[in-house]
Amino acid sequence: MENTQKNTQIRRSSTKVRSMAQVGMLAAVATVLMLFEFPLPFVPSFYKLDISEIPVLLGTFAMGPVAGVMTECIKILLNFVINGTETGGVGEIANFLIGCSLCVPAGLIYQKMHTKKGAMIGLAAGTVFMTLIGCVLNAYILLPTYAAAFGMPLDTIVQMGHALNPAIDGVATFVILAVAPFNLIKGILVSAILLLIYKKVSPVLHRVNE
């Protein structure tokens, strides 16, 4: 009985160590992917799209939402160390929350429906939730923070959006016509790539639970 308990404890300890290693590896890959970013034509140039949420979602689906949150957190911290910040950490915290708003709903739904359909529903729900949270955070936190960091009035950022889309005439329309589509495109893109690669990658990640 004692040996059985010891063996169980050893297996659990080994699984935790391997889980931490997997999270660290995925966070490192996500940090590298953050370096490859590109602008979209309908938002000001300081909004740049990257696919760093793919490793975060891989960890979420393979090991659960907590692992996804940890991966997202380490990714943001590593990027902070490498690139620094212009927003005093406010932008990093907001981006962490936006990333979690994608991976947590997706992971929770996938845990309940462990099928391809469940993954698709989870990713769709996560994309919608990320878009909503992204709009709120941009309107009340990120846009004012960016304006202060760049030493310009908030109206100047709105005018940058207006130059790309004449329908943008205030913060509300900026968020609806620029930020929301930006996050929708990001969510759809990373979801599509994840669905294409997950079956090939998941066997390696699932070994952590063996």
C-alpha positions in Angstrom: 0.0 0.0 0.0 2.8 2.4 1.0 4.7 1.6 -2.3 1.5 2.2 -4.3 1.0 5.6 -2.7 4.7 6.6 -3.2 4.5 5.5 -6.8 1.3 7.6 -7.3 3.0 10.6 -5.7 6.1 10.2 -7.9 3.9 10.0 -11.0 2.0 13.1 -10.0 5.2 15.0 -9.3 6.7 13.9 -12.6 3.5 14.9 -14.5 3.6 18.4 -12.9 7.3 18.8 -13.9 6.5 17.8 -17.4 3.5 20.1 -17.5 5.6 23.0 -16.4 8.2 22.1 -19.1 5.5 22.0 -21.8 4.1 25.3 -20.7 7.5 26.9 -20.7 8.2 25.5 -24.2 4.9 26.7 -25.6 5.4 30.2 -24.0 8.8 30.4 -25.6 7.4 29.5 -29.1 4.6 32.1 -28.5 7.1 34.8 -27.6 9.0 34.1 -30.8 5.8 34.3 -32.8 5.0 37.7 -31.3 8.1 39.0 -33.0 6.5 38.3 -36.4 3.7 40.8 -36.6 2.0 42.7 -39.4 -0.4 45.6 -39.7 -3.9 45.4 -41.2 -5.1 48.1 -43.6 -8.2 49.2 -41.6 -6.5 50.0 -38.2 -3.7 52.4 -37.3 -0.2 51.0 -37.7 0.5 50.5 -34.0 -2.1 47.7 -34.1 -0.2 44.7 -35.4 -1.5 41.1 -35.9 0.4 38.1 -34.7 -0.4 34.4 -34.3 1.2 33.9 -30.8 -2.1 32.7 -29.4 -1.6 29.4 -31.3 0.8 27.9 -28.8 -1.4 29.2 -26.0 -4.4 27.4 -27.4 -2.3 24.2 -28.0 -1.5 24.2 -24.3 -5.1 25.0 -23.4 -6.5 22.1 -25.4 -3.8 19.6 -24.4 -3.5 20.5 -20.7 -6.5 22.6 -19.8 -7.4 26.3 -19.3 -5.0 26.8 -16.4 -2.1 25.8 -18.6 -3.3 28.2 -21.2 -3.4 31.1 -18.8 0.1 30.2 -17.5 1.4 30.1 -21.1 -0.2 33.4 -21.9 1.3 35.0 -18.7 4.8 33.7 -19.4 4.5 34.8 -23.0 3.6 38.4 -22.0 6.4 38.5 -19.3 9.0 37.2 -21.8 8.0 39.8 -24.4 8.1 42.5 -21.7 11.7 41.4 -20.8 12.8 41.3 -24.5 11.0 44.4 -25.9 10.3 46.5 -22.8 7.1 48.6 -22.6 5.9 52.0 -23.6 2.8 51.8 -21.4 4.2 51.1 -18.0 2.9 47.6 -18.0 -0.8 48.6 -18.6 -0.8 47.4 -22.2 0.8 44.1 -21.2 -1.9 43.5 -18.6 -4.6 44.3 -21.0 -3.1 42.1 -23.7 -2.9 39.3 -21.1 -6.6 39.6 -20.3 -7.5 39.7 -24.0 -5.4 36.6 -24.7 -7.1 34.8 -21.7 -10.5 35.8 -22.9 -9.8 33.7 -26.0 -8.2 30.6 -24.5 -10.2 30.2 -21.3 -13.7 29.9 -22.9 -12.3 27.8 -25.7 -10.6 25.5 -23.2 -13.6 25.2 -20.9 -15.9 24.2 -23.7 -13.4 21.8 -25.2 -13.1 20.1 -21.8 -16.9 19.5 -21.8 -17.0 18.6 -25.5 -13.8 16.7 -26.3 -14.4 16.5 -30.0 -13.6 18.5 -33.1 -17.1 20.0 -33.0 -16.4 21.0 -29.3 -13.1 22.6 -30.4 -14.8 24.6 -33.1 -17.6 25.8 -30.8 -15.0 26.6 -28.1 -12.8 28.6 -30.5 -15.9 30.4 -31.9 -17.0 31.3 -28.4 -13.5 32.4 -27.4 -13.2 34.6 -30.5 -16.5 36.3 -29.8 -15.6 36.8 -26.1 -12.1 38.1 -27.0 -13.6 40.6 -29.4 -16.0 41.9 -26.7 -13.3 42.1 -24.0 -10.9 43.6 -26.5 -13.4 46.4 -27.4 -14.1 47.2 -23.7 -10.4 47.2 -22.8 -9.4 49.3 -25.8 -12.1 51.9 -25.2 -11.4 52.4 -21.5 -7.8 51.4 -21.0 -5.6 50.7 -24.1 -6.6 53.7 -26.3 -6.1 56.3 -23.5 -2.9 54.5 -22.5 -1.5 54.6 -26.0 -2.4 58.2 -26.3 -0.5 59.0 -23.1 2.4 56.9 -24.1 2.8 58.5 -27.6 2.2 62.0 -26.1 -0.9 62.8 -28.2 -4.6 63.5 -27.5 -7.0 60.6 -27.8 -8.7 62.5 -30.6 -5.5 62.1 -32.7 -5.8 58.4 -32.6 -9.4 58.6 -33.5 -8.4 60.8 -36.5 -5.9 58.1 -37.5 -8.7 55.7 -37.7 -10.9 58.2 -39.5 -8.2 58.6 -42.2 -8.6 54.9 -42.9 -12.3 54.7 -42.5 -14.4 57.9 -42.7 -17.2 56.3 -40.7 -14.9 56.4 -37.6 -15.7 59.6 -35.8 -15.1 58.8 -32.1 -13.9 56.2 -29.7 -17.1 54.1 -30.0 -16.9 53.9 -33.8 -13.2 53.3 -33.6 -13.7 50.3 -31.3 -16.6 48.9 -33.4 -15.2 49.5 -36.9 -11.4 48.9 -36.2 -10.8 47.1 -33.0 -13.6 44.6 -33.2 -12.8 43.4 -36.8 -9.1 43.3 -35.9 -9.8 40.8 -33.0 -12.3 38.9 -35.1 -9.7 38.3 -37.8 -7.1 37.4 -35.3 -9.4 34.9 -33.6 -10.5 33.3 -36.9 -6.9 33.1 -38.2 -5.4 31.4 -35.1 -8.4 29.2 -34.8 -8.1 28.0 -38.4 -4.4 27.3 -38.0 -4.9 25.5 -34.7 -7.6 23.2 -36.2 -5.2 22.3 -39.0 -2.2 21.4 -36.8 -3.7 20.2 -33.5 -4.1 16.5 -34.5 -0.4 16.4 -35.6 0.9 18.2 -32.5 -1.4 17.0 -29.7 0.1 13.4 -29.4 3.4 15.0 -28.4 1.7 17.3 -25.9 -0.5 14.6 -24.4 2.5 12.6 -23.4 2.7 14.9 -20.4 -0.3 13.1 -19.0 1.1 9.6 -19.5 
